[in-house]
Amino acid sequence: MPKNKVLIIKHGALGDMIFANGAFQAISKHHKKDHIVLLTTSAYASMMEMSDYFDEVWVDNRPRPLTSPIECWRLFQKLRQAKFTKIYDLQKSKRTKQYRQLTDRWFNPKPDWCTKHVGAKYAYADPAQYDLHIYDRHANMLAVAGIKNVPKPNIDWMKSDIKGLKLPEKYFIFVPGCSPTQPHKRWQPESYGEVAKWLVKKGIIPVIIGTKDEAGIIQTIQSICPQAISLEGKTSLFDIAEIGRHAVGALGHDTGPMHIVAVTGCPSVMLFSWSSIPKHYAPRGFKATIFHQNNLEDISVAEVIKSLPIK
């Protein structure tokens, strides 16, 4: 008997992909006899192919009908030919609402959608959901479709060999970067430098994770604490997860890499600015201490040091 085909839609972003891992687990378990496809963007396709939740991972870079009509048509045809019986919309965006409207109008048979949008067979349209943590929103939506147990995220499958990085025996992670377009989400590098000096006095080496966008920040931290080790441009997402599993702690902002570190179980201190809402997006259920200030400059070095998981 041929397997039913099930589609999960989750385009991103990185932190959201990590948060959705609990929902991925639950759907995979519920449909263990079915063929499961994830539809995501190219930024996360290769990462999610390494998990064991899906039989296939398809790329949807969200083309626009007016500028990329051929790409839109190819995606539409691919979805129609697959004949999915059920679609779980974990993205819950205006775009995925349009996808549902297209499948309802043009697909035969029509797939059953589990989404937040009114009109779907399994619609979780409660307006109160927007005051809930993202874990609860996923769980409540999936419950409408009969999936009752949604665990917290688990990224044990994100493994890597980090021996080549030659990390010290006792190290503490800094994730001092954020999106270049959101500098308000960034604590001052000088403050990281002061924390770094305190850690060194405790016999713990700060290890800084970042990309070339954080080069100036990393240089500032190292100018204050020369013992700090820079891993600028040297880590994959899988490396970050593995580094997190072996660290004594971590400090960073509301960013995807920092959420990866926290979800590995690493004791973490996370700094949330005015644009981040901890009750919605903090890594609940993990060893995370949260500071929430509209202006991160109002968080003192002394406060952060006091909260660190270091005796």
C-alpha positions in Angstrom: 0.0 0.0 0.0 1.5 3.4 -1.0 2.4 5.8 1.8 0.5 9.0 2.3 2.5 12.1 1.6 2.8 14.7 4.2 4.2 18.2 3.8 5.6 20.5 6.5 6.3 24.1 5.6 8.9 26.1 7.6 10.9 28.7 5.7 12.9 30.1 8.6 14.5 32.0 10.2 17.3 30.2 12.0 16.0 30.6 15.6 12.5 29.7 14.4 13.9 26.5 12.8 15.4 25.5 16.1 12.2 26.3 18.0 10.2 24.2 15.5 12.3 21.0 16.2 9.8 19.9 18.8 7.0 20.1 16.3 9.1 18.3 13.7 9.6 15.5 16.1 5.9 15.2 16.9 4.8 15.2 13.3 7.5 12.7 12.4 6.3 10.3 15.1 2.6 10.8 14.3 3.3 10.1 10.6 6.0 7.4 11.0 4.4 5.3 8.3 4.0 8.2 5.8 6.4 10.0 3.5 7.3 13.3 5.0 8.6 16.3 3.0 9.9 19.6 4.5 9.5 22.7 2.4 12.1 25.3 3.5 14.5 27.9 2.0 17.9 27.0 0.6 19.5 28.6 3.8 18.3 25.7 5.9 17.8 22.8 3.5 21.2 21.1 3.9 21.0 21.5 7.7 17.6 19.9 7.9 18.6 17.1 5.6 20.9 15.9 8.4 18.0 15.4 10.8 15.9 12.2 10.7 12.5 13.9 10.7 12.0 14.0 6.9 12.2 11.7 3.9 12.9 14.6 1.6 13.7 18.3 1.9 12.5 20.6 -0.8 13.7 24.2 -1.4 11.3 27.1 -1.7 13.1 30.4 -1.9 9.7 32.2 -1.9 9.7 33.5 -5.5 7.5 36.5 -6.4 4.9 35.9 -9.1 5.7 39.1 -10.9 9.4 38.8 -10.9 9.9 35.0 -11.0 6.7 33.6 -12.6 8.5 30.5 -14.0 9.9 29.5 -10.6 6.5 30.0 -9.0 4.9 27.8 -11.7 7.5 25.0 -11.2 7.0 25.0 -7.4 3.2 25.0 -7.9 3.4 22.0 -10.3 5.8 20.1 -8.0 3.4 20.5 -5.1 0.4 19.5 -7.2 2.1 16.4 -8.6 3.1 15.2 -5.1 -0.6 14.8 -4.1 0.0 15.5 -0.4 -2.8 14.4 1.8 -1.9 16.7 4.7 0.0 19.9 5.0 1.4 21.3 8.3 2.0 25.0 8.0 4.5 25.9 10.7 5.4 29.2 8.9 1.8 30.5 9.1 2.6 33.5 6.9 0.6 35.5 4.3 2.5 33.5 1.6 1.5 30.1 3.1 -2.1 31.3 3.3 -1.9 31.9 -0.5 -0.5 28.4 -0.9 -3.5 27.0 0.9 -5.9 29.0 -1.3 -4.2 27.7 -4.4 -4.3 24.1 -3.3 -8.0 24.4 -2.4 -8.8 25.8 -5.8 -6.5 23.8 -8.1 -5.5 20.6 -6.4 -7.4 17.3 -6.8 -7.6 15.8 -4.3 -7.2 18.8 -2.0 -4.8 18.3 0.9 -6.0 18.9 4.5 -4.2 21.9 6.0 -3.2 22.3 9.6 -2.5 26.1 10.0 -3.6 29.2 11.9 -5.6 30.5 8.9 -9.4 30.4 9.1 -11.0 28.0 6.6 -8.5 25.2 6.9 -9.7 21.8 8.0 -7.4 21.9 11.0 -7.4 25.6 11.8 -6.0 27.0 15.1 -7.3 30.5 14.8 -7.5 31.5 18.4 -6.5 35.2 18.6 -5.1 34.6 22.1 -2.3 32.5 20.5 -0.2 35.6 19.9 0.3 36.0 23.6 1.7 32.4 23.9 5.2 31.1 23.7 6.1 29.7 20.2 6.3 26.2 21.7 2.7 26.4 22.9 1.5 27.9 19.6 2.9 24.9 17.7 1.5 22.4 20.3 -2.0 24.0 20.3 -2.1 24.0 16.5 -1.0 20.4 16.1 -3.5 19.3 18.8 -6.3 20.4 16.4 -5.0 17.8 14.0 -4.8 15.1 16.6 -1.1 15.4 17.6 -1.2 15.7 21.4 2.4 15.5 22.6 4.9 18.0 21.3 8.3 17.8 23.1 10.7 20.7 23.5 13.3 21.1 20.7 16.0 18.5 20.5 19.0 19.1 18.2 21.1 16.1 19.3 21.4 15.3 15.5 23.5 18.5 15.0 26.9 16.8 15.6 30.3 17.9 14.4 34.0 17.1 14.9 35.5 20.2 16.5 38.9 18.7 17.4 40.5 20.9 14.8 39.5 24.0 16.7 41.8 23.0 19.5 39.6 24.5 22.2 40.8 24.8 25.8 39.5 22.4 28.4 37.4 25.0 30.2 35.9 27.6 27.9 32.9 30.0 27.9 31.1 31.0 24.7 30.4 34.5 23.6 27.9 35.1 20.8 28.2 39.0 20.6 26.8 39.5 17.2 23.3 40.1 15.7 21.8 41.1 12.4 23.7 44.2 11.0 20.3 45.8 10.5 19.4 45.5 14.2 22.3 47.0 16.2 19.9 47.7 19.2 20.0 43.9 19.9 23.7 44.1 20.6 25.3 44.6 24.0 28.5 46.7 24.0 31.7 44.8 23.0 33.5 46.6 25.8 31.1 45.0 28.3 31.9 41.6 26.8 35.5 42.4 27.3 35.0 43.1 31.0 33.2 39.8 31.4 36.0 38.1 29.5 38.6 39.4 32.0 36.5 38.1 34.9 36.3 34.7 33.3 40.0 34.5 32.8 40.6 35.2 36.5 38.4 32.2 37.1 40.5 30.0 34.9 38.0 29.9 32.0 38.9 31.0 28.5 36.3 33.1 26.5 35.7 31.7 23.0 34.0 34.1 20.6 31.7 32.9 17.8 31.0 35.1 14.9 31.3 36.0 11.2 33.2 38.7 9.4 30.3 41.0 10.3 31.5 40.8 13.9 35.2 41.3 13.2 35.3 44.7 14.8 33.4 43.5 17.8 35.7 40.6 18.3 38.8 42.8 18.0 37.4 45.1 20.7 36.8 42.2 23.1 40.3 40.8 22.4 41.9 44.3 23.0 40.4 44.2 26.5 41.0 40.5 27.1 43.9 39.2 24.9 43.3 35.6 26.2 39.9 35.4 24.4 39.9 33.1 21.4 38.3 34.2 18.2 36.5 31.6 16.0 35.5 34.3 13.5 34.4 32.5 10.3 35.6 29.1 11.5 32.3 27.5 12.7 29.4 25.9 10.9 26.0 25.7 12.6 26.8 22.1 13.5 30.1 23.2 15.0 28.2 25.8 17.1 26.0 23.0 18.5 28.9 20.8 19.4 30.9 23.7 20.9 27.8 24.4 23.1 27.6 20.9 24.4 31.1 21.1 25.9 31.2 24.7 27.2 30.8 25.7 30.8 28.4 28.5 29.8 27.4 31.0 27.2 26.5 34.7 26.8 24.8 36.3 23.9 21.7 37.9 22.3 18.4 36.9 20.9 20.0 35.3 17.7 19.8 32.0 15.9 23.4 30.8 16.9 22.7 31.7 20.6 19.5 29.7 20.5 21.4 26.7 19.1 23.8 26.9 22.0 21.0 27.2 24.6 19.0 24.3 23.2 22.1 22.0 23.5 21.7 22.4 27.2 24.6 24.8 27.7 23.9 27.1 30.7 23.2 30.4 28.9 22.7 34.0 29.7 20.7 35.8 27.0 20.2 39.5 26.5 16.8 40.6 25.0 16.2 44.2 23.8 13.0 46.1 23.1 12.4 44.2 19.9 12.6 40.7 21.5 9.9 39.2 23.6 11.2 36.5 26.0 7.8 35.1 26.9 7.3 34.3 23.2 10.8 33.3 22.2 13.2 32.6 25.1 14.5 28.9 25.0 12.0 27.7 27.6 12.8 24.4 29.3 16.6 24.9 29.1 19.2 26.4 31.4 18.7 30.0 30.2 18.8 33.2 32.3 17.1 36.1 30.5 17.8 39.8 30.8 15.2 42.0 29.1 15.8 45.7 28.8 14.6 48.1 26.1 18.1 49.4 25.9 20.8 46.8 26.4 23.2 49.4 27.7 21.1 49.5 30.8 22.3 46.0 31.7 25.5 46.3 33.8 28.5 44.1 33.6 28.1 43.4 37.3 24.6 42.1 36.8 25.7 39.8 34.0 28.7 38.4 35.9 26.4 37.7 39.0 24.1 35.7 36.7 26.8 33.5 35.1 26.7 29.8 35.8 30.2 30.0 37.3 31.0 29.3 41.0 
